[in-house]
Amino acid sequence: MYIVESKGGAIVCMLLALLFLGTWPALITLLERRGRLPQHTYLDYTITNLLAAVIIALTFGQIGDSTVERPNFFTQLSQDNWSSVLFAMAGGVVLSLGNLSTQYAWAFVGLSVVEVISSSMTVVIDPFVGCFLVAVCLASAVHSSNAADYKAKLSSWPIDNETGKGTVLSSASEEAVLKDRENGGGPIRKAKAGTATFLIELEKRRSIKVFGKSMFIGLTLTFFAGATNDQWHTLKEGVPKLVVYTAFFYFSVSCFIIALVLNISFLYHPALGVSKSWAFLAGFLCGFGNGLQFMGGQAAGYAAADAVQALPLVSTFWGVVLFGEYRRSSRRTYILLFGMLFMFIAAVGILMASSGHRK
């Protein structure tokens, strides 16, 4: 099997993983805002996520000679290592549950806050929990402040802040919203991000309706998403350790199974009133991102693996650029947003700097 041996190669893997894992949430959010059902999106995503694991296992996992300590992928499939396999699959189950809940949290809270909280919760047991907890508290404050901004904007509806005239959508525009949700057909006239008109049009178009629902639903889903991202370490005596490709394969198989079962169930029993696409690309990005994190972490350990905790910075970038999050918000919201990101960056920096001293 192929092994990343140099620290430089490992860091390259982790930087690519950082980009991929920070980008796939933006693609999923884009589809939800276009009105695509989250059940359909997640089913597409989980198929390509598993496909990415299979591709990695059949290529990198089979390159080179097989040894006793580091067997190739096919060799290890026949070994008596079910104890380790079950733990790898358990990790996949909880990750899938976390990702599934995160998909709904993005609609209520937004990419920036959700990713900071969930990433912080994954390292909540670390000795440097202080900065992460401050980041989580600031993230909650950002969400509360932004919700107040939304309420203030919507209180002026239907008077548009820019024109001073009523901006009720025309019947033609409403018809365009309802037409072709799968391909993202939207209203003919697009409002500027951050305005009351923009928020109303977005609510009409999106698949997960957030108006009239408590924003604490989103925060609850976000905390659950972070708490379920756990790492499992166990070995059976006398059996070779699972190589990263085999572990990632079983990890992804369990992700696929739990996602398939839950989302088919949600199709018949929709959650939160939820009535061919970028979801395939999102699955590939998440799958290859996780695979690269496995590969890079094996060579560079925590020093590289902890860098991926900075993925909320990528998601925040996409949230602001693509979706106009926090546009035309109050100064208080901007100050809290800056404080949240600053504390999160500081926490990740301290975590990475400490990794060389951990045993």
Summary of the structure (lengths in Angstrom):
residues: 359
radius of gyration: 21.7
end to end distance: 26.3
largest distance: 75.7
contacts: 1268
relative contact order: 0.24
helix: 69%
strand: 1%
